[in-house]
Amino acid sequence: MARCDVCGNDYDKAMEIRLRGKTGTYDCFECAIHAMAPACEHCGCRVIGHGVEAKGKIFCCLTRYAHEVEREQGRAVTSSACHRRPEARGAFLRRGHWRW
């Protein structure tokens, strides 16, 4: 049996995941996400799906990216994409289900 790199659980159905040369053994996707998913530069949540990448930084959604631009440049940035499709902005991530 293989031992999970995150929680230490010894599990007979563990999986090995390799990403950009880094390999890890995990007993579930939750542990794999904790170890390998990038964190949002604004709120720190793990970006599981399609995030927004800009200037070498990763954000969980366009709204978080807009907040960062507002903070850096002192001006408001708006995007209707986040308001039309709540799932596109990773709403379930910000409610704390996957926050570490």
Buried (B, 14 or more C-beta within 10 A) or exposed (E): EBEBBBEEBEBEEBBEBEEEEEEBBBBBEBBBBBBBBBBBBBBEBBBBEEBBEEEEBBBBBBBBBBBBBEEEEEEEEEBEEBEEEEEBBBBBBBEEEBEE
